[in-house]
Amino acid sequence: MKSKRFEILAKRPVNQDGFVKEWPEVGLIAMDSPYDPKPSIKIEKGKVVELDGKKREDFDLIDTFVADYAINLEHAEKVMNMDSQQIAHMLVDINVPREELMKITLSLTPAKAAEVLAQMNVLELMMALTKMRARKTPSNQCHVTNVKDNPVQIAADAAESALRGFDEMETTVAVVRYAPFNAISLLIGANVGRPGILTQCAVEEATELTLGMKGFTAYAETVSVYGTEQVFIDGDDTPWSKAFLASAYASRGLKMRFTSGTGAEVLMGYAEKGSMLYLESRCIFVAKGAGVQGLQNGSISCIGVPGAVPSGIRAVLAENVLAAMLDLEVASGNDQTFSHSDIRRTARTLMQMIPGTDFIFSGYSSTPNYDNMFAGSNFDAEDYDDYNILQRDLKVDGGLRPVKEEEVIKIRNKAAKVLQATFRELNLPLITDEEVEAATYAHGSKDMPERNMVEDIKAATELMKGSITGLDIVKAIKKSGYDDVAETLLNMLKLRVSGDHLHTSAIVDQSFHVRSAVNDKNDYRGPGTGYSMSEERWQEVKDIDNALAASDFE
């Protein structure tokens, strides 16, 4: 006889997920691997000669880069002699300010950082994240993609996403040569929705940089760094080449953060017996050493790996905390779905949503799951109401706001029409009134008419080769009579000159004021300090359509 209860449980969504027992020899261990190195540092004549148990002559390229560029050596030997549990206590203690902790955390080694974080449970890690994130005000980023690379749908979805509260937006492509169309559509749509939205198009790095230099994008984040030498070489060059690329972006007024995440090395087969958190610690130190202003981490596309092992989701939270400890902007993942269980994916998200990060999602899907070209997101367009009610339930600012159907329809229609006019003025393939109408009311690409993809790809290829820049887009929009949108995009280009948005954790408001770790510094010191919702913001979060008012009972 079989237990009926176990038969029912076996059919639960969570039991469709994959799980493995710890296997340290191949890196299938989240934290505290028996093979992780013991923390150590030795400095002679201002140079690191030993790092985490290795002599300098035995350093690999990551050790060398971290030793030379990523550690504040002034306090390093003193800090490394501190008890790891004592540092963990300080991270949680509301009486120890962030500024004081930075003198310690910036002097850790990768192994010492991983050891400190291993002392903490998830509640303590969330408390540390509340205090250690760079910018006081939390925010959010979304993905805007579709399986057909339909530019009209991208523009409409971006406009709605801006209305819903996202401060940054990322697109990518199903077909590589569509990249400039997707980038332009996202740029226009987002800034129709709300002036000041930063946008990017995630593609191959040289193409991504070209898009930015043409003025089609404002930032990038898909420049990957890794925790073992072999993965770095097989994956993306070296830490020095990444640092050079970061400088290229900054020199052209483009905001940029690196990408890393627990599980990458296991996935690529070169974990070298390290725990996922220790190897991710090395990645975060590489990002710090390169001088880049932020990091997209939280396992990202490798989330299934830590999600399968014990304490894996705790390790993902720990890597977010470590990025904040190194004074980096944190886009904390939550972007790739990892579980069939709504309970698991919600629990995973709450650990960043409740303490708040610079970007709680590095890609909340603004589309239905079938249209998400980043392999599906932890939350998507069908979860908007759930997310807004979570904010309301917990009085937590997750960066989004409830919206009215009529305002969404209006802004989607305007974005589609502005893109239609832009394509017409730039002699790009025609966008029909039928497409504008469909994009205004669409849920996803299944609701959109087909475009001539051959014609689109040909035009996009020529656009990439040609001399059209963001300024030509501004002129086209101005000529079409959309003066407000033209002024907005011109102001976006002016940011390249000021460079204010290159400060750590920068976002831009609708008046083009930059809010960053410089002028919106996190000052959390316990109850009544740090970020709290203004009364206006709280009223906005509370105002959901399906809540009854006293007048409804009259």
C-alpha positions in Angstrom: 0.0 0.0 0.0 1.1 3.6 -0.8 0.4 6.5 1.5 -2.2 8.8 -0.1 -0.6 11.8 1.6 2.8 11.0 0.0 1.1 10.5 -3.4 -0.4 14.0 -3.1 2.9 15.5 -1.9 4.8 13.9 -4.8 2.7 16.0 -7.2 3.4 19.3 -5.6 5.3 21.8 -7.8 8.3 21.9 -5.4 9.0 18.2 -6.2 9.5 19.0 -9.8 12.6 20.9 -8.8 16.0 19.3 -8.8 18.0 18.8 -5.6 21.4 17.3 -4.9 23.3 16.4 -1.8 26.5 18.3 -1.0 29.5 17.1 -3.1 32.4 19.4 -2.2 34.9 17.7 -4.6 33.0 19.1 -7.6 31.9 22.4 -6.0 28.4 21.4 -5.2 28.5 23.0 -1.8 27.1 26.5 -1.1 29.3 27.7 1.8 32.0 26.4 4.1 33.6 23.8 1.8 36.3 21.7 3.6 38.5 22.7 0.6 38.1 26.5 1.0 41.4 28.1 1.8 42.1 29.5 5.3 42.1 33.3 5.3 45.6 34.9 5.5 47.5 37.9 4.2 51.2 38.9 4.4 52.4 42.3 3.1 56.0 43.2 2.5 57.1 46.7 1.3 53.5 47.5 0.4 53.0 44.4 -1.7 50.9 41.3 -0.9 53.2 38.3 -0.8 50.7 35.8 0.6 46.9 35.7 0.1 44.6 33.1 1.6 47.3 30.5 2.1 49.0 31.1 -1.3 52.5 32.5 -1.7 52.8 35.1 -4.4 54.8 32.9 -6.7 51.8 30.5 -6.7 49.2 33.1 -7.4 46.8 32.6 -10.3 45.6 35.6 -12.4 42.7 36.3 -10.0 44.9 36.2 -6.9 47.3 38.6 -8.5 44.6 41.0 -9.6 42.9 40.9 -6.2 46.1 41.3 -4.3 47.3 44.3 -6.4 44.0 46.2 -6.8 41.1 45.1 -4.6 42.2 45.2 -1.0 42.9 48.2 1.2 46.2 47.3 2.6 46.4 50.1 5.2 44.3 48.1 7.7 44.5 44.6 6.1 46.8 42.9 8.6 44.9 44.3 11.6 41.5 43.3 10.1 42.7 39.9 9.1 43.6 39.2 12.8 40.1 40.1 13.9 37.8 37.2 14.8 35.3 36.6 12.0 32.4 36.3 14.4 33.3 39.7 15.8 33.1 41.2 12.3 29.8 39.4 11.7 28.5 40.9 15.0 29.5 44.4 13.8 27.6 43.9 10.5 24.4 43.2 12.4 24.9 45.7 15.2 22.8 48.9 14.6 25.2 50.9 16.8 28.1 50.3 14.3 27.8 52.7 11.4 28.3 51.7 7.8 31.3 54.1 7.4 33.1 52.4 10.3 32.5 48.9 8.9 33.8 49.9 5.5 37.3 50.4 7.0 37.1 46.7 7.9 35.2 45.1 5.0 37.4 46.8 2.4 40.4 45.3 4.0 39.2 41.6 4.0 40.5 38.9 1.7 38.1 36.8 -0.3 38.4 33.8 2.0 38.0 36.0 5.1 34.9 37.6 3.7 33.3 34.2 3.0 34.2 33.1 6.5 32.6 36.1 8.1 29.3 35.6 6.1 29.2 31.9 7.0 28.7 33.0 10.7 25.4 34.6 9.9 21.9 33.2 9.4 19.5 34.6 6.8 17.9 37.0 9.2 21.3 38.4 10.2 22.3 38.6 6.6 19.1 40.6 5.8 19.9 43.0 8.7 23.4 43.5 7.4 22.1 44.2 3.9 19.7 46.8 5.3 22.6 48.7 6.7 25.3 48.0 4.1 23.7 48.8 0.8 25.2 51.9 -0.7 22.1 54.0 -1.7 19.5 54.7 0.9 16.5 54.4 -1.4 15.8 50.9 -2.8 14.9 50.6 -6.5 14.1 48.0 -9.2 15.1 47.0 -12.7 13.0 45.0 -15.3 13.5 43.0 -18.4 11.7 44.1 -21.6 11.9 41.4 -24.3 9.8 39.3 -26.6 10.4 36.2 -28.6 9.8 38.0 -31.9 12.0 41.0 -31.1 8.9 43.1 -32.0 10.0 46.8 -31.5 6.5 48.1 -31.1 5.8 45.7 -28.3 9.1 46.6 -26.6 8.3 50.3 -26.7 4.8 49.8 -25.2 6.0 47.3 -22.5 8.8 49.7 -21.6 6.4 52.6 -21.2 4.1 50.6 -19.0 7.1 49.4 -16.9 8.2 53.0 -16.3 4.7 53.9 -15.2 4.8 51.0 -12.8 8.0 52.3 -11.1 11.1 50.6 -12.6 14.1 52.9 -12.7 16.2 50.8 -15.1 15.3 48.5 -17.9 17.2 45.8 -19.8 16.4 44.2 -23.1 18.1 41.4 -25.2 17.5 39.8 -28.5 16.2 36.5 -30.0 18.1 37.4 -33.2 21.4 39.2 -32.7 21.1 41.6 -35.5 17.9 43.0 -34.0 20.0 44.6 -31.2 19.8 48.3 -32.4 16.0 48.1 -33.0 15.5 46.7 -29.5 17.8 49.2 -27.9 16.1 52.2 -29.6 12.6 50.9 -28.9 13.5 50.4 -25.2 15.1 53.9 -24.9 12.1 55.6 -26.5 9.4 53.6 -24.8 10.9 53.8 -21.3 11.3 57.6 -21.5 7.8 58.1 -22.8 6.6 56.3 -19.7 8.8 58.4 -17.3 11.7 60.7 -18.2 15.0 59.7 -16.8 14.9 55.9 -17.2 18.3 54.3 -17.8 18.2 51.5 -20.4 20.5 48.8 -21.8 20.6 46.1 -24.4 22.4 42.9 -23.3 24.3 41.4 -26.2 27.9 40.5 -27.1 30.3 43.0 -25.4 31.7 44.8 -28.5 28.2 45.3 -29.9 26.9 46.4 -26.5 29.7 49.0 -26.3 28.9 50.2 -29.8 25.2 50.6 -29.0 26.2 52.7 -26.0 28.6 54.9 -28.0 25.9 55.6 -30.6 23.6 56.8 -27.8 21.1 54.0 -28.1 21.7 52.8 -24.5 22.7 54.4 -21.2 24.3 51.6 -19.2 25.5 48.0 -19.3 25.7 45.1 -16.8 26.4 41.9 -18.6 30.2 42.0 -18.4 30.9 38.7 -16.6 33.6 38.0 -14.1 34.4 34.5 -12.7 36.0 32.9 -9.6 38.5 30.5 -11.1 41.2 31.2 -13.6 40.1 28.4 -16.0 36.5 29.7 -16.2 37.7 33.2 -16.7 39.9 32.2 -19.6 37.2 29.9 -21.1 34.4 32.4 -20.4 35.6 36.0 -20.8 39.3 36.9 -21.1 40.9 38.2 -17.9 40.3 40.7 -15.1 42.5 43.2 -16.8 40.5 43.1 -20.0 37.3 43.6 -18.0 38.8 46.6 -16.3 39.8 48.1 -19.6 36.2 47.5 -20.9 34.8 49.2 -17.8 37.0 52.2 -18.5 35.8 52.3 -22.1 32.2 52.6 -20.9 33.0 55.2 -18.3 35.0 57.3 -20.7 31.9 57.6 -22.9 29.5 58.5 -20.1 28.0 55.1 -19.8 27.1 53.6 -16.5 28.3 50.0 -16.0 28.3 47.2 -13.5 29.8 43.7 -13.8 27.9 40.4 -13.5 28.8 37.4 -11.4 27.0 34.8 -9.3 27.3 31.7 -7.2 27.3 28.5 -9.2 28.9 29.8 -12.4 32.1 27.8 -11.9 30.2 24.6 -11.1 28.1 25.1 -14.2 31.2 25.5 -16.4 33.0 22.5 -14.7 35.9 24.4 -13.1 34.9 24.9 -9.5 38.3 23.6 -8.2 36.7 22.3 -5.0 35.8 25.8 -3.8 32.5 26.6 -2.2 30.1 28.6 -4.3 30.3 31.6 -1.9 34.1 31.6 -1.7 34.4 31.6 -5.5 31.8 34.3 -5.8 33.8 36.3 -3.2 36.7 36.2 -5.6 34.4 37.6 -8.3 33.2 40.4 -6.1 36.8 41.4 -5.3 37.7 41.4 -9.0 34.8 43.8 -9.6 36.1 46.1 -6.8 39.6 45.9 -8.1 38.5 46.9 -11.6 37.0 50.1 -10.3 33.5 49.4 -11.7 30.7 51.1 -9.7 28.5 48.1 -9.2 27.7 44.4 -9.6 24.8 42.3 -10.8 24.9 39.3 -8.5 22.6 36.9 -6.9 23.5 33.8 -8.9 21.7 35.3 -11.9 21.6 32.6 -14.7 23.2 30.0 -12.5 20.5 30.1 -9.8 19.5 26.5 -10.4 22.8 25.3 -9.1 22.8 26.9 -5.6 19.0 26.4 -5.6 19.7 22.6 -5.6 22.0 22.4 -2.6 21.5 22.9 1.1 21.9 26.6 2.2 22.2 27.6 -1.5 19.6 30.4 -1.4 21.3 31.7 1.9 24.6 31.8 -0.1 22.9 33.9 -2.8 21.8 36.4 -0.1 25.3 36.3 1.3 26.9 37.3 -2.0 24.5 40.3 -2.2 25.6 41.3 1.3 29.3 41.0 0.3 28.9 43.2 -2.7 27.4 45.9 -0.5 30.3 45.3 2.0 32.7 46.3 -0.7 30.7 49.5 -1.4 29.4 48.3 -4.8 26.0 49.0 -6.2 24.0 45.7 -5.9 21.5 44.5 -8.5 20.6 41.5 -6.5 19.3 38.9 -9.0 15.8 37.5 -8.6 15.8 37.6 -12.4 15.9 34.0 -13.6 13.3 31.6 -12.4 14.7 28.6 -10.5 11.7 26.7 -9.0 8.3 25.4 -10.0 7.2 26.4 -6.5 5.6 29.8 -5.9 6.4 29.5 -2.3 10.2 29.0 -3.0 10.4 31.8 -5.5 8.6 34.2 -3.2 10.8 33.2 -0.2 13.9 33.7 -2.3 12.8 37.2 -3.4 11.7 38.4 0.1 15.3 38.1 1.3 16.2 41.1 -1.0 12.9 42.8 -1.1 12.5 43.2 2.7 16.0 44.7 3.5 16.0 46.4 0.2 18.9 46.5 -2.4 19.9 49.1 -5.0 17.9 47.0 -7.5 15.8 44.3 -5.9 15.5 42.5 -9.2 18.2 42.7 -11.8 15.3 41.8 -14.1 11.7 41.6 -13.1 10.0 40.4 -16.3 7.7 43.1 -17.6 6.3 40.5 -20.0 4.6 37.1 -19.6 7.1 34.3 -19.0 6.9 33.0 -22.6 8.3 36.3 -23.9 11.2 36.6 -21.5 14.4 36.0 -23.5 16.5 35.9 -20.3 15.2 32.4 -19.7 12.2 33.5 -17.6 12.1 35.6 -14.4 11.3 34.9 -10.8 8.4 37.3 -11.1 6.7 38.4 -14.3 3.9 40.6 -15.7 1.3 38.2 -14.3 2.7 38.8 -10.8 2.3 42.6 -10.7 -0.7 42.5 -8.4 0.9 40.0 -6.1 4.0 42.1 -5.8 2.1 45.3 -5.1 0.1 43.6 -2.4 3.3 42.2 -0.8 4.6 45.8 -0.6 1.2 46.8 1.0 1.1 43.8 3.4 4.6 44.4 4.7 4.9 48.2 4.3 8.0 47.5 2.2 9.1 49.6 -0.7 9.8 47.2 -3.6 10.1 49.9 -6.1 6.7 49.4 -7.9 3.3 51.1 -7.7 -0.3 50.1 -8.5 -1.5 51.6 -11.8 -4.9 52.3 -13.4 -5.9 50.4 -16.6 -6.7 53.6 -18.4 -3.3 55.2 -17.7 -1.5 52.1 -18.9 -3.5 52.0 -22.2 -2.8 55.7 -22.7 1.0 55.5 -22.2 1.4 52.3 -24.2 -0.4 53.9 -27.1 1.8 57.0 -26.9 5.0 55.0 -26.8 3.9 52.9 -29.9 3.0 56.1 -31.8 6.3 57.8 -31.0 8.2 54.8 -32.2 6.1 54.7 -35.3 6.9 58.3 -36.1 10.6 57.7 -35.3 10.9 54.8 -37.7 9.1 56.8 -40.4 11.5 59.8 -40.0 14.6 57.6 -40.0 13.3 55.6 -43.1 13.2 52.4 -41.1 10.6 49.7 -41.9 7.0 50.9 -41.5 5.1 50.4 -38.3 1.5 50.1 -39.1 -1.5 51.6 -37.3 -2.6 48.0 -36.7 0.6 47.3 -34.8 0.2 50.4 -32.7 -3.3 49.4 -31.8 -2.2 45.8 -31.0 0.7 47.0 -28.8 -1.6 49.3 -26.9 -3.7 46.4 -25.6 -1.3 43.5 -25.9 -0.3 41.1 -23.0 2.5 39.5 -25.0 3.8 38.7 -28.5 1.0 36.3 -29.2 -1.3 39.3 -29.4 0.9 41.1 -32.0 0.7 41.0 -35.8 3.7 39.5 -37.6 6.4 41.9 -38.9 8.6 41.3 -41.9 11.6 40.0 -40.0 13.9 39.9 -43.1 13.2 43.6 -43.8 13.7 44.5 -40.1 17.0 42.6 -39.8 18.4 44.2 -43.0 17.5 47.7 -41.7 18.8 47.0 -38.3 22.1 45.8 -39.7 22.4 49.0 -41.8 21.5 51.0 -38.8 24.4 49.5 -36.8 26.9 50.1 -39.7 25.6 53.6 -40.3 26.2 57.0 -38.7 22.8 57.5 -37.0 23.2 58.3 -33.3 20.9 59.2 -30.4 20.9 62.8 -31.5 19.4 61.8 -34.9 16.6 60.0 -32.9 16.0 63.2 -30.9 15.7 65.2 -34.2 13.3 62.6 -35.7 11.1 62.7 -32.6 11.2 66.5 -32.5 10.2 66.7 -36.2 7.3 64.4 -35.5 5.8 66.8 -33.0 6.6 65.0 -29.8 8.6 67.8 -28.2 8.3 66.5 -24.7 9.9 63.1 -25.7 12.6 64.8 -27.8 13.5 67.0 -24.8 13.6 64.0 -22.5 16.0 62.0 -24.8 18.2 65.1 -25.3 18.5 65.3 -21.5 19.4 61.6 -21.4 22.3 62.4 -23.8 23.4 65.3 -21.7 24.0 62.9 -18.9 27.0 61.6 -20.9 28.6 65.0 -20.4 27.9 65.5 -16.7 28.6 61.9 -15.8 26.7 62.2 -12.5 25.0 58.9 -13.1 28.4 57.1 -13.0 28.4 57.5 -9.2 27.8 54.3 -7.3 24.1 53.2 -7.3 22.9 56.1 -9.4 19.3 56.4 -10.6 17.7 59.4 -12.3 14.4 60.9 -11.5 11.9 62.5 -13.9 13.5 65.9 -13.4 16.9 64.5 -14.3 18.2 64.8 -10.7 20.6 61.9 -10.0 20.2 60.0 -6.7 23.2 58.0 -5.8 25.4 56.8 -2.9 26.9 60.3 -2.9 23.8 62.3 -2.2 21.5 59.6 -0.9 23.9 57.7 1.3 22.5 54.8 3.4 22.5 55.9 7.0 20.6 53.0 8.6 21.3 52.8 12.4 18.2 51.0 13.6 14.5 51.9 14.0 13.6 55.4 12.8 16.8 55.8 10.6 17.8 54.9 7.1 15.1 54.7 4.4 11.5 54.9 5.2 8.6 55.5 2.8 7.3 59.0 2.7 3.6 59.5 3.5 3.0 60.2 -0.2 4.8 57.0 -1.3 2.9 54.9 1.4 -0.4 56.3 0.1 0.6 55.3 -3.4 1.6 51.7 -2.3 -1.7 51.3 -0.3 -3.9 52.5 -3.2 -4.8 49.2 -4.9 -7.9 49.1 -7.1 -9.6 46.1 -5.3 -9.5 47.5 -1.8 -12.9 48.6 -0.5 -13.3 52.1 0.9 -15.8 53.3 3.4 -17.9 54.9 0.6 -18.4 51.4 -0.9 -20.5 50.4 2.1 -22.8 53.5 1.9 
